[in-house]
Amino acid sequence: MVARIIRLIAFFVYIFCATFVCIIFTMLSVLPIKYLTILIAISLGLAAIFGLFTFKKEFKNSQKLTKTLKIINIVFEIIFSAVFIIVFIYLNHTMNFMDSIRASEYQIDNYSVLVKKDSKFKTIEDLHYGTIATYDDGSATYSEALDKLAEKIKYKKVEEANLGAAVAAIVNNKTDSLFIKSSLTDLATEVFEGFNIEDYNNLYTVTIKTKIENREASNIDVTKDSFNIYISGIDTYGDIATVARSDVNMIITVNPKAHKILLTSIPRDYYVQLHGTTGLKDKLTHSGLYGIDMTINTIEDLLGININYYIRVNFDSTINLIDALGGVDVTPDITFSRLTDGRWCSYYEGISNHLDGFCALRYARERKAYGAGDLHRIQNQQEVLMSIIDKLTSSKALLTSYTKILASLSGSLETNIPSGQIYALVNEQLNSMPSWTIERISLNGTHIDAPTYTISTEYLYVFEPIPESITEVTAKIQEVMAEN
């Protein structure tokens, strides 16, 4: 009686696991019909075999044989049930990951209260009735952030005309502290002499979450229609919804019919007219301070193309993904070393360098070691991206570290690509297993110093576009999209 109960439990556990997994695969449409048919056929075949031995009575002349076969039957039911459970775990990780990378419904603006490290102020409470330099940055969150700070302490506001004047106030000890949007602190360090964020302590951070409208994704068939994906790499850690400069700007043009991919890089310092603005142009990287839509619309204006989707990543996602893949390999064309956050990263010319996530990110951000500056940084970014793609497509990393890879990206990546479109691409890839041709191109320009829309009082290092380069890149994107 006990043996029969065990057989029944093992059989129905298998039936449940197999049925559940087949239903999920059918709902997701991630498996091509031919593979889904095979999976269902195997599941049904095994169910028939397992059912035969589960419910069959003993053979007339061999009770011992019957008992042995039923034990073997239970073992195989357990094994295949375990296989389906593992498959379900992978599918569950995938679905949770798809939920985690959906475009945020809000954006985060952080404001910092900075004091000099040698000041007498060690906590935000010490700053009661102190003076705070600030300026109206033009954002909708500025007044709200000041109101939230006023709930914490009483202070005397010294409102300056612009960012430069506000920074000068604390540098020259005119005020006790500086209230500044956190996304502007690195920019202030680059622009204003005498100000270095490392010489200051952040006593308090005011965080403002603002509801935003997600950019609507294109209604196309990604298995048949060519499309453009904009990749924005923001220069910050932490929550992907945080407003920050767009340090990496790349367009991935995908032609699913011709199985071609074009990687187009745009220099971060490209001097462009921000969408909807007049007067001064600005660095493309500064467009990120005004939201992802501003950057996308500006690029569309620049190149005269339609960007169908976007992917937004930050420092965390880059480091974590590369570490999950076990590192990437690059071949630098010069030898150099860099000290960042207390850690040295060294790169050696002409040989393959295996880099972990931290040093790969540093390599992708390097420009001062090269005479070509930002143009060479673009080459490094493309090299790192190509190495990641190579790891994902030609090694066992994706299979052996699948859940680790998904976990590494969760919370530090967002996209407006519908999950159904992603599953459709996977389905098409599994169905025909095509080999893809990948090309690389970048926009060119000349270095000049000019005032910008974001900081109009200073002349900044910018990259003036060469019209012929824009024409060439636009034509190349259109060529790849039109190819059959």
DRENZALO-662549 format. One record per residue (C-alpha): residue in three letters; z, y, x; residue number from 1. Coordinates in pm, whole numbers, plus 50000, padded with zeros to 5 digits. Layout:
# residues N
ALA, Z, Y, X, NUM $
...
//
This chain:
# residues 484
MET, 50000, 50000, 50000, 1 $
VAL, 50094, 50243, 50281, 2 $
ALA, 49773, 50155, 50469, 3 $
ARG, 49565, 50226, 50161, 4 $
ILE, 49730, 50567, 50114, 5 $
ILE, 49656, 50655, 50479, 6 $
ARG, 49292, 50552, 50434, 7 $
LEU, 49260, 50765, 50122, 8 $
ILE, 49421, 51068, 50287, 9 $
ALA, 49196, 51039, 50595, 10 $
PHE, 48886, 51008, 50374, 11 $
PHE, 48961, 51303, 50149, 12 $
VAL, 49061, 51523, 50447, 13 $
TYR, 48721, 51452, 50598, 14 $
ILE, 48544, 51527, 50266, 15 $
PHE, 48730, 51858, 50233, 16 $
CYS, 48666, 51969, 50594, 17 $
ALA, 48296, 51873, 50590, 18 $
THR, 48234, 52033, 50250, 19 $
PHE, 48417, 52353, 50341, 20 $
VAL, 48225, 52404, 50666, 21 $
CYS, 47888, 52331, 50502, 22 $
ILE, 47963, 52584, 50227, 23 $
ILE, 48056, 52854, 50481, 24 $
PHE, 47740, 52793, 50685, 25 $
THR, 47535, 52814, 50366, 26 $
MET, 47703, 53140, 50258, 27 $
LEU, 47663, 53307, 50598, 28 $
SER, 47299, 53197, 50640, 29 $
VAL, 47362, 53187, 51013, 30 $
LEU, 47207, 52842, 51064, 31 $
PRO, 46833, 52788, 51023, 32 $
ILE, 46743, 52568, 50722, 33 $
LYS, 46640, 52280, 50945, 34 $
TYR, 46979, 52273, 51121, 35 $
LEU, 47174, 52327, 50799, 36 $
THR, 46981, 52039, 50639, 37 $
ILE, 47064, 51813, 50933, 38 $
LEU, 47431, 51913, 50915, 39 $
ILE, 47452, 51840, 50542, 40 $
ALA, 47262, 51511, 50581, 41 $
ILE, 47493, 51393, 50859, 42 $
SER, 47801, 51499, 50662, 43 $
LEU, 47681, 51309, 50353, 44 $
GLY, 47583, 51004, 50558, 45 $
LEU, 47922, 50989, 50724, 46 $
ALA, 48091, 51038, 50386, 47 $
ALA, 47901, 50737, 50248, 48 $
ILE, 47995, 50520, 50546, 49 $
PHE, 48358, 50631, 50542, 50 $
GLY, 48376, 50581, 50165, 51 $
LEU, 48233, 50230, 50198, 52 $
PHE, 48509, 50117, 50430, 53 $
THR, 48779, 50316, 50251, 54 $
PHE, 48720, 50160, 49910, 55 $
LYS, 48564, 49825, 50005, 56 $
LYS, 48775, 49521, 49948, 57 $
GLU, 48840, 49272, 50225, 58 $
PHE, 48561, 49047, 50344, 59 $
LYS, 48600, 48698, 50199, 60 $
ASN, 48605, 48510, 50528, 61 $
SER, 48748, 48770, 50765, 62 $
GLN, 49056, 48962, 50667, 63 $
LYS, 49118, 49048, 51035, 64 $
LEU, 48767, 49195, 51077, 65 $
THR, 48810, 49403, 50764, 66 $
LYS, 49140, 49543, 50890, 67 $
THR, 48989, 49629, 51231, 68 $
LEU, 48689, 49804, 51076, 69 $
LYS, 48910, 50007, 50846, 70 $
ILE, 49124, 50119, 51140, 71 $
ILE, 48809, 50223, 51328, 72 $
ASN, 48693, 50399, 51012, 73 $
ILE, 49018, 50601, 50995, 74 $
VAL, 48989, 50695, 51364, 75 $
PHE, 48636, 50828, 51315, 76 $
GLU, 48740, 51015, 51001, 77 $
ILE, 49013, 51185, 51201, 78 $
ILE, 48774, 51266, 51488, 79 $
PHE, 48505, 51418, 51265, 80 $
SER, 48766, 51603, 51058, 81 $
ALA, 48896, 51754, 51382, 82 $
VAL, 48541, 51854, 51479, 83 $
PHE, 48491, 52033, 51147, 84 $
ILE, 48830, 52203, 51180, 85 $
ILE, 48731, 52334, 51525, 86 $
VAL, 48400, 52456, 51383, 87 $
PHE, 48589, 52630, 51103, 88 $
ILE, 48820, 52798, 51356, 89 $
TYR, 48516, 52935, 51539, 90 $
LEU, 48363, 53052, 51212, 91 $
ASN, 48689, 53214, 51109, 92 $
HIS, 48710, 53400, 51441, 93 $
THR, 48352, 53516, 51388, 94 $
MET, 48413, 53644, 51036, 95 $
ASN, 48734, 53821, 51140, 96 $
PHE, 48547, 53978, 51430, 97 $
MET, 48271, 54102, 51200, 98 $
ASP, 48535, 54266, 50983, 99 $
SER, 48702, 54428, 51286, 100 $
ILE, 48386, 54597, 51416, 101 $
ARG, 48282, 54765, 51093, 102 $
ALA, 48231, 55137, 51130, 103 $
SER, 48561, 55322, 51093, 104 $
GLU, 48630, 55510, 50774, 105 $
TYR, 48820, 55773, 50969, 106 $
GLN, 48819, 55947, 51303, 107 $
ILE, 49118, 56025, 51522, 108 $
ASP, 49181, 56361, 51690, 109 $
ASN, 49467, 56370, 51939, 110 $
TYR, 49625, 56695, 52058, 111 $
SER, 49847, 56703, 52367, 112 $
VAL, 50134, 56934, 52457, 113 $
LEU, 50104, 56970, 52834, 114 $
VAL, 50357, 57112, 53080, 115 $
LYS, 50350, 57125, 53457, 116 $
LYS, 50520, 56830, 53620, 117 $
ASP, 50762, 57056, 53809, 118 $
SER, 50863, 57246, 53495, 119 $
LYS, 51210, 57229, 53341, 120 $
PHE, 51071, 57080, 53020, 121 $
LYS, 51109, 56702, 53015, 122 $
THR, 51098, 56628, 52641, 123 $
ILE, 50930, 56798, 52348, 124 $
GLU, 51274, 56908, 52223, 125 $
ASP, 51325, 57104, 52547, 126 $
LEU, 51032, 57322, 52442, 127 $
HIS, 51215, 57470, 52142, 128 $
TYR, 51134, 57845, 52124, 129 $
GLY, 50905, 57811, 52426, 130 $
THR, 50556, 57958, 52453, 131 $
ILE, 50248, 57745, 52394, 132 $
ALA, 49897, 57853, 52487, 133 $
THR, 49621, 57734, 52259, 134 $
TYR, 49283, 57834, 52116, 135 $
ASP, 49094, 57762, 51797, 136 $
ASP, 48852, 57486, 51893, 137 $
GLY, 48661, 57525, 51570, 138 $
SER, 48747, 57182, 51436, 139 $
ALA, 48886, 57119, 51089, 140 $
THR, 49190, 56946, 51240, 141 $
TYR, 49312, 57235, 51457, 142 $
SER, 49533, 57409, 51200, 143 $
GLU, 49667, 57080, 51069, 144 $
ALA, 49765, 56976, 51422, 145 $
LEU, 49955, 57303, 51477, 146 $
ASP, 50136, 57254, 51145, 147 $
LYS, 50242, 56904, 51246, 148 $
LEU, 50369, 57037, 51580, 149 $
ALA, 50569, 57302, 51393, 150 $
GLU, 50744, 57021, 51204, 151 $
LYS, 50867, 56890, 51539, 152 $
ILE, 50976, 57211, 51715, 153 $
LYS, 50984, 57588, 51671, 154 $
TYR, 50759, 57761, 51924, 155 $
LYS, 50580, 58084, 52002, 156 $
LYS, 50203, 58045, 51981, 157 $
VAL, 49990, 58235, 52230, 158 $
GLU, 49638, 58198, 52092, 159 $
GLU, 49367, 58269, 52346, 160 $
ALA, 49002, 58348, 52284, 161 $
ASN, 48860, 58029, 52438, 162 $
LEU, 48946, 57711, 52626, 163 $
GLY, 48919, 57877, 52967, 164 $
ALA, 49169, 58148, 52876, 165 $
ALA, 49411, 57892, 52730, 166 $
VAL, 49394, 57680, 53046, 167 $
ALA, 49437, 57990, 53266, 168 $
ALA, 49751, 58082, 53072, 169 $
ILE, 49939, 57772, 53183, 170 $
VAL, 49783, 57761, 53531, 171 $
ASN, 49903, 58119, 53593, 172 $
ASN, 50246, 58053, 53432, 173 $
LYS, 50175, 58295, 53147, 174 $
THR, 50301, 58031, 52904, 175 $
ASP, 50534, 57732, 52922, 176 $
SER, 50283, 57481, 52791, 177 $
LEU, 49928, 57417, 52672, 178 $
PHE, 49828, 57273, 52335, 179 $
ILE, 49485, 57114, 52380, 180 $
LYS, 49270, 56850, 52215, 181 $
SER, 49311, 56540, 52431, 182 $
SER, 48935, 56482, 52441, 183 $
LEU, 48898, 56814, 52625, 184 $
THR, 49151, 56755, 52904, 185 $
ASP, 48909, 56575, 53138, 186 $
LEU, 48648, 56839, 53062, 187 $
ALA, 48897, 57114, 53147, 188 $
THR, 48973, 56940, 53478, 189 $
GLU, 48602, 56933, 53563, 190 $
VAL, 48534, 57292, 53465, 191 $
PHE, 48832, 57510, 53546, 192 $
GLU, 48945, 57560, 53904, 193 $
GLY, 49317, 57513, 53955, 194 $
PHE, 49359, 57281, 53657, 195 $
ASN, 49403, 56908, 53716, 196 $
ILE, 49537, 56691, 53438, 197 $
GLU, 49722, 56476, 53691, 198 $
ASP, 49950, 56775, 53766, 199 $
TYR, 50073, 56786, 53407, 200 $
ASN, 50295, 56581, 53178, 201 $
ASN, 50213, 56522, 52815, 202 $
LEU, 50537, 56588, 52628, 203 $
TYR, 50403, 56507, 52285, 204 $
THR, 50086, 56394, 52108, 205 $
VAL, 49986, 56509, 51761, 206 $
THR, 49750, 56259, 51596, 207 $
ILE, 49529, 56358, 51304, 208 $
LYS, 49335, 56096, 51107, 209 $
THR, 49045, 56231, 50907, 210 $
LYS, 48847, 56043, 50643, 211 $
ILE, 48476, 56042, 50726, 212 $
GLU, 48156, 55927, 50562, 213 $
ASN, 48003, 55632, 50748, 214 $
ARG, 47643, 55677, 50856, 215 $
GLU, 47431, 55469, 50623, 216 $
ALA, 47261, 55171, 50788, 217 $
SER, 46887, 55122, 50754, 218 $
ASN, 46758, 54885, 50489, 219 $
ILE, 46521, 54677, 50703, 220 $
ASP, 46461, 54313, 50786, 221 $
VAL, 46575, 54282, 51148, 222 $
THR, 46394, 53949, 51184, 223 $
LYS, 46056, 54114, 51114, 224 $
ASP, 46083, 54492, 51153, 225 $
SER, 46129, 54677, 51482, 226 $
PHE, 46445, 54887, 51504, 227 $
ASN, 46646, 55114, 51732, 228 $
ILE, 47014, 55076, 51813, 229 $
TYR, 47202, 55365, 51973, 230 $
ILE, 47483, 55264, 52211, 231 $
SER, 47751, 55523, 52274, 232 $
GLY, 48006, 55460, 52546, 233 $
ILE, 48294, 55703, 52498, 234 $
ASP, 48513, 55807, 52791, 235 $
THR, 48850, 55697, 52660, 236 $
TYR, 49079, 55400, 52610, 237 $
GLY, 49262, 55288, 52297, 238 $
ASP, 49151, 55321, 51934, 239 $
ILE, 48771, 55320, 51905, 240 $
ALA, 48795, 55582, 51628, 241 $
THR, 48924, 55841, 51877, 242 $
VAL, 48701, 56146, 51919, 243 $
ALA, 48571, 56163, 52277, 244 $
ARG, 48273, 56257, 52489, 245 $
SER, 47978, 56018, 52488, 246 $
ASP, 47962, 55912, 52852, 247 $
VAL, 47692, 55645, 52807, 248 $
ASN, 47390, 55710, 52587, 249 $
MET, 47141, 55429, 52552, 250 $
ILE, 46882, 55329, 52295, 251 $
ILE, 46797, 54962, 52251, 252 $
THR, 46455, 54921, 52091, 253 $
VAL, 46410, 54569, 51950, 254 $
ASN, 46077, 54423, 51841, 255 $
PRO, 46161, 54082, 51683, 256 $
LYS, 45794, 53986, 51637, 257 $
ALA, 45687, 54048, 51998, 258 $
HIS, 46032, 53945, 52127, 259 $
LYS, 46058, 54261, 52333, 260 $
ILE, 46358, 54480, 52412, 261 $
LEU, 46339, 54826, 52566, 262 $
LEU, 46651, 54984, 52715, 263 $
THR, 46622, 55364, 52720, 264 $
SER, 46894, 55561, 52897, 265 $
ILE, 46960, 55930, 52845, 266 $
PRO, 47161, 56120, 53110, 267 $
ARG, 47502, 56226, 52983, 268 $
ASP, 47442, 56583, 53108, 269 $
TYR, 47104, 56619, 52934, 270 $
TYR, 47078, 56982, 52819, 271 $
VAL, 46986, 56959, 52450, 272 $
GLN, 47014, 57155, 52129, 273 $
LEU, 47295, 57000, 51927, 274 $
HIS, 47177, 56911, 51578, 275 $
GLY, 47229, 57190, 51327, 276 $
THR, 47329, 57448, 51589, 277 $
THR, 47156, 57760, 51716, 278 $
GLY, 47193, 57957, 52035, 279 $
LEU, 47322, 57780, 52343, 280 $
LYS, 47225, 57424, 52420, 281 $
ASP, 47486, 57173, 52538, 282 $
LYS, 47534, 56856, 52738, 283 $
LEU, 47455, 56547, 52534, 284 $
THR, 47795, 56402, 52631, 285 $
HIS, 47966, 56692, 52452, 286 $
SER, 47799, 56594, 52125, 287 $
GLY, 48049, 56307, 52102, 288 $
LEU, 48324, 56565, 52052, 289 $
TYR, 48169, 56646, 51715, 290 $
GLY, 48130, 56286, 51595, 291 $
ILE, 47885, 55998, 51624, 292 $
ASP, 47649, 56149, 51364, 293 $
MET, 47608, 56462, 51575, 294 $
THR, 47500, 56256, 51875, 295 $
ILE, 47258, 56038, 51678, 296 $
ASN, 47102, 56334, 51496, 297 $
THR, 47065, 56522, 51825, 298 $
ILE, 46887, 56228, 51989, 299 $
GLU, 46660, 56186, 51689, 300 $
ASP, 46570, 56556, 51715, 301 $
LEU, 46505, 56520, 52087, 302 $
LEU, 46281, 56214, 52074, 303 $
GLY, 46139, 56232, 51724, 304 $
ILE, 46244, 55875, 51645, 305 $
ASN, 46460, 55708, 51383, 306 $
ILE, 46780, 55542, 51498, 307 $
ASN, 46858, 55259, 51259, 308 $
TYR, 47200, 55148, 51383, 309 $
TYR, 47466, 55238, 51632, 310 $
ILE, 47725, 55059, 51843, 311 $
ARG, 48020, 55253, 51981, 312 $
VAL, 48227, 55116, 52269, 313 $
ASN, 48499, 55253, 52494, 314 $
PHE, 48651, 55172, 52833, 315 $
ASP, 48867, 54895, 52688, 316 $
SER, 48575, 54709, 52532, 317 $
THR, 48375, 54721, 52855, 318 $
ILE, 48661, 54600, 53074, 319 $
ASN, 48780, 54332, 52832, 320 $
LEU, 48433, 54190, 52764, 321 $
ILE, 48346, 54160, 53133, 322 $
ASP, 48681, 53998, 53210, 323 $
ALA, 48631, 53754, 52920, 324 $
LEU, 48294, 53661, 53072, 325 $
GLY, 48457, 53596, 53409, 326 $
GLY, 48307, 53906, 53570, 327 $
VAL, 47951, 54025, 53636, 328 $
ASP, 47726, 54034, 53942, 329 $
VAL, 47554, 54347, 54072, 330 $
THR, 47367, 54436, 54392, 331 $
PRO, 47445, 54793, 54505, 332 $
ASP, 47191, 54979, 54717, 333 $
ILE, 47460, 55162, 54916, 334 $
THR, 47809, 55071, 55038, 335 $
PHE, 48101, 55275, 54905, 336 $
SER, 48461, 55247, 54787, 337 $
ARG, 48654, 55430, 54518, 338 $
LEU, 49024, 55471, 54440, 339 $
THR, 49087, 55490, 54066, 340 $
ASP, 49425, 55472, 53892, 341 $
GLY, 49585, 55344, 54211, 342 $
ARG, 49334, 55065, 54270, 343 $
TRP, 49051, 55040, 54523, 344 $
CYS, 48709, 54904, 54427, 345 $
SER, 48458, 54836, 54707, 346 $
TYR, 48084, 54780, 54673, 347 $
TYR, 47860, 54640, 54947, 348 $
GLU, 47494, 54720, 54992, 349 $
GLY, 47217, 54462, 54955, 350 $
ILE, 47429, 54163, 54852, 351 $
SER, 47551, 54028, 54522, 352 $
ASN, 47893, 54172, 54437, 353 $
HIS, 48106, 53989, 54181, 354 $
LEU, 48305, 54247, 53985, 355 $
ASP, 48583, 54223, 53732, 356 $
GLY, 48591, 54453, 53431, 357 $
PHE, 48781, 54737, 53601, 358 $
CYS, 48551, 54762, 53903, 359 $
ALA, 48236, 54703, 53696, 360 $
LEU, 48331, 55001, 53476, 361 $
ARG, 48393, 55212, 53785, 362 $
TYR, 48054, 55108, 53924, 363 $
ALA, 47882, 55200, 53597, 364 $
ARG, 48047, 55544, 53600, 365 $
GLU, 47982, 55629, 53967, 366 $
ARG, 47754, 55923, 54043, 367 $
LYS, 47908, 56116, 54334, 368 $
ALA, 47818, 55848, 54589, 369 $
TYR, 47447, 55895, 54518, 370 $
GLY, 47210, 56178, 54594, 371 $
ALA, 47041, 56123, 54256, 372 $
GLY, 47374, 56164, 54077, 373 $
ASP, 47347, 56093, 53706, 374 $
LEU, 47006, 55926, 53736, 375 $
HIS, 47150, 55662, 53967, 376 $
ARG, 47450, 55618, 53740, 377 $
ILE, 47202, 55528, 53466, 378 $
GLN, 47055, 55258, 53692, 379 $
ASN, 47404, 55120, 53750, 380 $
GLN, 47480, 55120, 53377, 381 $
GLN, 47161, 54931, 53304, 382 $
GLU, 47234, 54685, 53584, 383 $
VAL, 47580, 54611, 53446, 384 $
LEU, 47439, 54573, 53092, 385 $
MET, 47165, 54338, 53215, 386 $
SER, 47426, 54130, 53396, 387 $
ILE, 47633, 54106, 53076, 388 $
ILE, 47326, 53998, 52878, 389 $
ASP, 47245, 53740, 53145, 390 $
LYS, 47599, 53602, 53129, 391 $
LEU, 47586, 53579, 52751, 392 $
THR, 47246, 53408, 52733, 393 $
SER, 47212, 53191, 53040, 394 $
SER, 47555, 53051, 53118, 395 $
LYS, 47829, 52851, 52954, 396 $
ALA, 48041, 53164, 52916, 397 $
LEU, 47953, 53217, 52550, 398 $
LEU, 48034, 52857, 52460, 399 $
THR, 48349, 52814, 52667, 400 $
SER, 48496, 53161, 52608, 401 $
TYR, 48365, 53238, 52261, 402 $
THR, 48695, 53322, 52092, 403 $
LYS, 48815, 53506, 52403, 404 $
ILE, 48501, 53720, 52404, 405 $
LEU, 48542, 53809, 52037, 406 $
ALA, 48909, 53893, 52090, 407 $
SER, 48818, 54116, 52387, 408 $
LEU, 48597, 54333, 52167, 409 $
SER, 48806, 54343, 51853, 410 $
GLY, 48939, 54694, 51792, 411 $
SER, 48744, 54851, 52079, 412 $
LEU, 48395, 54832, 51932, 413 $
GLU, 48246, 54956, 51608, 414 $
THR, 47902, 54938, 51453, 415 $
ASN, 47723, 55008, 51128, 416 $
ILE, 47499, 54704, 51164, 417 $
PRO, 47564, 54495, 50850, 418 $
SER, 47710, 54154, 50928, 419 $
GLY, 47430, 53994, 50726, 420 $
GLN, 47173, 54144, 50962, 421 $
ILE, 47360, 54013, 51264, 422 $
TYR, 47373, 53663, 51113, 423 $
ALA, 47001, 53690, 51036, 424 $
LEU, 46924, 53769, 51401, 425 $
VAL, 47132, 53472, 51516, 426 $
ASN, 46955, 53251, 51262, 427 $
GLU, 46612, 53360, 51386, 428 $
GLN, 46712, 53311, 51750, 429 $
LEU, 46842, 52959, 51683, 430 $
ASN, 46537, 52875, 51474, 431 $
SER, 46268, 52956, 51731, 432 $
MET, 46466, 53005, 52055, 433 $
PRO, 46218, 53266, 52187, 434 $
SER, 46239, 53414, 52535, 435 $
TRP, 46274, 53791, 52534, 436 $
THR, 46104, 54042, 52760, 437 $
ILE, 46337, 54325, 52859, 438 $
GLU, 46214, 54655, 53002, 439 $
ARG, 46408, 54958, 53121, 440 $
ILE, 46325, 55328, 53116, 441 $
SER, 46517, 55654, 53140, 442 $
LEU, 46469, 56022, 53067, 443 $
ASN, 46432, 56257, 53362, 444 $
GLY, 46512, 56619, 53427, 445 $
THR, 46619, 56880, 53682, 446 $
HIS, 46967, 56998, 53769, 447 $
ILE, 47063, 57355, 53678, 448 $
ASP, 47380, 57548, 53599, 449 $
ALA, 47401, 57696, 53250, 450 $
PRO, 47652, 57792, 52978, 451 $
THR, 47698, 57542, 52696, 452 $
TYR, 47767, 57545, 52323, 453 $
THR, 48110, 57385, 52381, 454 $
ILE, 48214, 57608, 52674, 455 $
SER, 48013, 57927, 52658, 456 $
THR, 48221, 58119, 52914, 457 $
GLU, 48138, 57898, 53213, 458 $
TYR, 47821, 57785, 53386, 459 $
LEU, 47825, 57405, 53394, 460 $
TYR, 47621, 57146, 53578, 461 $
VAL, 47354, 57031, 53330, 462 $
PHE, 47030, 56832, 53339, 463 $
GLU, 46732, 57027, 53207, 464 $
PRO, 46487, 56787, 53037, 465 $
ILE, 46135, 56751, 53174, 466 $
PRO, 45900, 56767, 52871, 467 $
GLU, 45660, 56512, 53019, 468 $
SER, 45950, 56266, 53053, 469 $
ILE, 46040, 56305, 52686, 470 $
THR, 45678, 56251, 52588, 471 $
GLU, 45653, 55940, 52806, 472 $
VAL, 45974, 55785, 52675, 473 $
THR, 45891, 55857, 52312, 474 $
ALA, 45548, 55699, 52355, 475 $
LYS, 45700, 55392, 52519, 476 $
ILE, 45951, 55343, 52237, 477 $
GLN, 45674, 55374, 51977, 478 $
GLU, 45455, 55133, 52176, 479 $
VAL, 45725, 54865, 52188, 480 $
MET, 45802, 54908, 51818, 481 $
ALA, 45435, 54879, 51717, 482 $
GLU, 45348, 54574, 51929, 483 $
ASN, 45274, 54249, 51745, 484 $
//
